[in-house]
C-alpha cells in the first residue's frame, strides 16, 4: 500500500476545503433585515442561503478535522489499521475516502 498516494490525496482534499472556505466567506455573513432594502421573501431566501452556507462550512471544518486525523495516523504508522478493532482497512475503501479510520465491519456496526 502506497502511503504517498494517500498523503497526496489528503493534501488535495485539504486545499480544496480551504479554498471553498475562503470563497464562501461572503455567503456566511449575517443577513441584513432592513425592510426598506428588500422584501420579506427576499430576506427569507437570504436567510436560507446563509444557513446552507453555514452548514456547508460546518461540514468543511469536520472534513478538515478528519483529514488532520488521517495525516497523524500516517505519521504514526497506523493509517491502514482500524481504530476500533485493529484489523487492516481495505485499500479500496481508503481510495474511496482517504479519511476512513474504520474497517467496513466496524463502520457498519
LOTOR-132396 format. One line per field, with one value per residue: z, y, x of N, C-alpha, C in turn. Coordinates in steps of 0.001 Angstrom, whole numbers, plus 500000, padded with zeros to 6 digits. Layout:
residues N
nzz c(Z | ...)
nyy c(Y | ...)
nxx c(X | ...)
cazz c(Z | ...)
cayy c(Y | ...)
caxx c(X | ...)
czz c(Z | ...)
cyy c(Y | ...)
cxx c(X | ...)
//
This chain:
residues 109
nzz c(500000 | 499151 | 500828 | 500071 | 497961 | 499296 | 501139 | 499408 | 498287 | 500546 | 501057 | 498775 | 499206 | 501521 | 500566 | 498705 | 500422 | 502041 | 500112 | 499292 | 501688 | 501954 | 499716 | 500331 | 502278 | 502054 | 501657 | 504132 | 505818 | 508176 | 507613 | 506343 | 507830 | 507103 | 506223 | 504396 | 502355 | 501136 | 500286 | 502257 | 501380 | 499953 | 502020 | 503521 | 501706 | 501602 | 504233 | 504326 | 502414 | 503710 | 505985 | 504747 | 503731 | 506113 | 507190 | 505254 | 505706 | 508303 | 507729 | 506083 | 507958 | 509664 | 507896 | 507482 | 510021 | 510010 | 507955 | 509091 | 511227 | 509806 | 508582 | 510821 | 511584 | 509460 | 509912 | 512331 | 511584 | 511659 | 509797 | 508022 | 509742 | 511487 | 513771 | 515666 | 515827 | 515083 | 512860 | 509372 | 507138 | 504146 | 501111 | 498879 | 500110 | 501376 | 499124 | 498147 | 500257 | 501713 | 504356 | 505989 | 509001 | 510060 | 509564 | 507199 | 508498 | 511184 | 510737 | 509895 | 512138)
nyy c(498818 | 502188 | 504835 | 507421 | 508076 | 508237 | 510240 | 512395 | 512562 | 513302 | 515806 | 517199 | 517174 | 518760 | 521276 | 521861 | 522062 | 524235 | 526249 | 526401 | 527234 | 529770 | 531049 | 531157 | 532994 | 535401 | 534548 | 533585 | 535675 | 537730 | 538260 | 541155 | 542675 | 544818 | 546198 | 548170 | 547829 | 545339 | 542885 | 540733 | 538004 | 537927 | 538393 | 536096 | 534149 | 534930 | 534436 | 531667 | 530850 | 531723 | 530044 | 527554 | 527952 | 528211 | 525634 | 524156 | 525128 | 524129 | 521410 | 521342 | 522065 | 519873 | 517897 | 518766 | 518255 | 515452 | 514954 | 515930 | 514103 | 511706 | 512275 | 512404 | 509740 | 508548 | 509507 | 508208 | 505616 | 504131 | 504255 | 502382 | 500749 | 499759 | 501867 | 500858 | 497975 | 497203 | 495723 | 495395 | 498067 | 498025 | 498716 | 499640 | 500798 | 502972 | 504312 | 505285 | 506954 | 508649 | 509471 | 507574 | 505740 | 503399 | 499887 | 498164 | 496424 | 497340 | 499929 | 499464 | 498538)
nxx c(500845 | 500552 | 501637 | 502302 | 500597 | 498094 | 498638 | 499056 | 496473 | 495005 | 496153 | 495343 | 492579 | 492521 | 493429 | 491405 | 489163 | 489949 | 490105 | 487407 | 486341 | 487472 | 486358 | 483675 | 483098 | 481643 | 478980 | 478322 | 477983 | 476139 | 472628 | 471112 | 468443 | 466881 | 463917 | 463397 | 465152 | 464782 | 462281 | 460063 | 460104 | 462475 | 464283 | 463833 | 464745 | 467432 | 468219 | 467863 | 469762 | 472056 | 472019 | 472383 | 474959 | 476367 | 476037 | 477380 | 479930 | 480356 | 480462 | 482732 | 484684 | 484526 | 485387 | 488020 | 489085 | 488960 | 490753 | 493143 | 493355 | 493706 | 496158 | 497834 | 497643 | 498962 | 501552 | 502139 | 502137 | 499815 | 497837 | 496594 | 495257 | 492319 | 490696 | 489080 | 488986 | 491529 | 492164 | 493146 | 492388 | 490640 | 492313 | 490899 | 488688 | 489896 | 490725 | 488331 | 487494 | 489856 | 489947 | 488892 | 488693 | 487962 | 487439 | 485336 | 483584 | 483488 | 482581 | 480015 | 478773)
cazz c(500000 | 498922 | 501711 | 499353 | 497219 | 500229 | 501684 | 498352 | 498198 | 501721 | 500853 | 497759 | 499893 | 502430 | 499759 | 498162 | 501518 | 502443 | 499037 | 499415 | 502910 | 501640 | 498711 | 500805 | 503402 | 501799 | 501805 | 505537 | 506590 | 508663 | 506666 | 506707 | 507950 | 506857 | 505326 | 503346 | 501285 | 500436 | 500758 | 503212 | 500733 | 499635 | 503284 | 503868 | 500811 | 502024 | 505484 | 503988 | 501762 | 504741 | 506791 | 503948 | 503688 | 507439 | 507306 | 504389 | 506426 | 509398 | 507130 | 505655 | 509162 | 510093 | 506940 | 507771 | 511216 | 509577 | 507173 | 510054 | 511948 | 508880 | 508407 | 512043 | 511534 | 508512 | 510596 | 513392 | 511011 | 511971 | 508796 | 507418 | 510811 | 512008 | 515122 | 516580 | 516023 | 514779 | 511597 | 508189 | 506361 | 502727 | 500312 | 498036 | 500991 | 501555 | 497848 | 498061 | 501266 | 502412 | 505769 | 506743 | 510106 | 510489 | 508526 | 506794 | 509516 | 512335 | 510296 | 509763 | 513472)
cayy c(500000 | 503364 | 505956 | 508686 | 508312 | 508668 | 511533 | 513379 | 512709 | 514067 | 517196 | 517768 | 517404 | 519888 | 522504 | 522110 | 522526 | 525578 | 527164 | 526591 | 528013 | 531148 | 531598 | 531230 | 533934 | 536379 | 533944 | 533265 | 536910 | 537929 | 538817 | 542465 | 542551 | 546135 | 546016 | 549191 | 547421 | 544147 | 542354 | 539629 | 536759 | 538053 | 538203 | 534670 | 533455 | 535264 | 533719 | 530251 | 530692 | 531873 | 528822 | 526496 | 528244 | 527899 | 524175 | 523718 | 525474 | 523167 | 520139 | 521502 | 522029 | 518476 | 517185 | 519144 | 517508 | 514071 | 514959 | 516060 | 512838 | 510731 | 512630 | 511960 | 508279 | 508224 | 509790 | 507226 | 504278 | 503451 | 504670 | 501265 | 499960 | 500204 | 502402 | 500145 | 496569 | 496999 | 494983 | 496170 | 498729 | 497696 | 499810 | 500174 | 501663 | 504203 | 505023 | 505993 | 508017 | 508552 | 509830 | 506450 | 505261 | 502123 | 498889 | 498127 | 495716 | 498241 | 501075 | 499020 | 498212)
caxx c(500000 | 501378 | 501286 | 502485 | 499358 | 497051 | 499059 | 498767 | 495018 | 494580 | 496586 | 494438 | 491303 | 492706 | 493498 | 490070 | 488312 | 490377 | 489699 | 485961 | 486127 | 487848 | 485447 | 482293 | 483013 | 480580 | 477652 | 478066 | 477801 | 474768 | 471667 | 470576 | 466985 | 466276 | 462779 | 463377 | 466067 | 464314 | 461006 | 460057 | 460517 | 463901 | 465006 | 463730 | 465674 | 468786 | 468473 | 468007 | 471062 | 473080 | 472006 | 473005 | 476390 | 476919 | 476090 | 478483 | 481155 | 480494 | 480885 | 484125 | 485518 | 484548 | 486239 | 489407 | 489488 | 489188 | 491997 | 494244 | 493447 | 494297 | 497579 | 498537 | 497705 | 500040 | 502824 | 502382 | 502165 | 498559 | 496855 | 495859 | 494635 | 491025 | 490864 | 488190 | 489363 | 492947 | 492331 | 493524 | 491337 | 490835 | 492866 | 489808 | 487888 | 490663 | 490732 | 487048 | 487539 | 491137 | 489838 | 488305 | 489527 | 487395 | 487208 | 483929 | 482789 | 483295 | 481786 | 478620 | 478223)
czz c(500000 | 499770 | 500996 | 498587 | 498155 | 500860 | 500682 | 498228 | 499364 | 501589 | 499836 | 498400 | 500816 | 501658 | 499203 | 499241 | 501949 | 501391 | 499102 | 500627 | 502649 | 500710 | 499204 | 501972 | 503235 | 502059 | 503255 | 506405 | 507050 | 507624 | 507217 | 506710 | 507766 | 505808 | 504218 | 502161 | 500507 | 501068 | 501667 | 502586 | 500375 | 500889 | 503699 | 503001 | 501248 | 503308 | 505212 | 503324 | 502768 | 505602 | 506037 | 503875 | 505024 | 507647 | 506436 | 505063 | 507565 | 508869 | 506640 | 506857 | 509707 | 509184 | 507183 | 509017 | 510866 | 508787 | 508111 | 510825 | 511075 | 508673 | 509638 | 512061 | 510540 | 509208 | 511657 | 512879 | 511257 | 510908 | 508274 | 508455 | 511262 | 513448 | 516144 | 516866 | 515737 | 513505 | 510471 | 507523 | 504892 | 501952 | 499426 | 498849 | 501184 | 500256 | 497678 | 499024 | 502066 | 503896 | 506607 | 507842 | 510654 | 509296 | 508254 | 507845 | 510699 | 511953 | 510198 | 511096 | 514325)
cyy c(501244 | 504548 | 507298 | 509053 | 508877 | 510018 | 512651 | 513628 | 513546 | 515540 | 517903 | 518096 | 518625 | 521210 | 522861 | 522654 | 523945 | 526616 | 527452 | 527451 | 529499 | 531808 | 531762 | 532198 | 534879 | 535791 | 533589 | 534504 | 537046 | 538637 | 540144 | 542376 | 543879 | 545990 | 547057 | 548790 | 546211 | 543632 | 541154 | 538329 | 536780 | 537848 | 536734 | 533840 | 533689 | 534520 | 532228 | 529984 | 530803 | 530610 | 527660 | 526704 | 527917 | 526391 | 523608 | 523987 | 524482 | 521826 | 520202 | 521428 | 520605 | 517655 | 517518 | 518430 | 516049 | 513956 | 515035 | 514753 | 511771 | 511006 | 512207 | 510437 | 507807 | 508386 | 508743 | 505791 | 503476 | 503668 | 503522 | 500391 | 500594 | 500685 | 501648 | 498731 | 496276 | 496218 | 495950 | 496790 | 498457 | 498925 | 500447 | 501129 | 503007 | 505000 | 505832 | 507176 | 507879 | 508921 | 508710 | 506015 | 503922 | 501179 | 498826 | 497454 | 496630 | 499449 | 500713 | 498685 | 499423)
cxx c(500890 | 500903 | 501385 | 501221 | 498286 | 497384 | 498767 | 497266 | 494486 | 494970 | 495698 | 493090 | 491396 | 492689 | 492120 | 489129 | 488673 | 490004 | 488205 | 485625 | 486394 | 486823 | 484017 | 482101 | 481827 | 479190 | 477313 | 477850 | 476356 | 473895 | 471151 | 469053 | 466255 | 465172 | 462722 | 464256 | 465570 | 463027 | 461178 | 460562 | 462000 | 464743 | 464992 | 464677 | 467114 | 469155 | 468679 | 469360 | 472206 | 473168 | 472656 | 474516 | 477054 | 477028 | 477209 | 479821 | 481397 | 480995 | 482332 | 485065 | 485635 | 485463 | 487710 | 489922 | 489786 | 490491 | 493196 | 494458 | 494105 | 495783 | 498397 | 498674 | 498773 | 501386 | 503158 | 502396 | 500893 | 497482 | 495994 | 495154 | 493324 | 491230 | 490018 | 488688 | 490835 | 493215 | 492691 | 492296 | 491644 | 491315 | 491793 | 488930 | 488591 | 490763 | 489455 | 487031 | 488824 | 491078 | 489229 | 489261 | 489019 | 487255 | 485708 | 483057 | 482493 | 482440 | 480314 | 477974 | 477998)
//
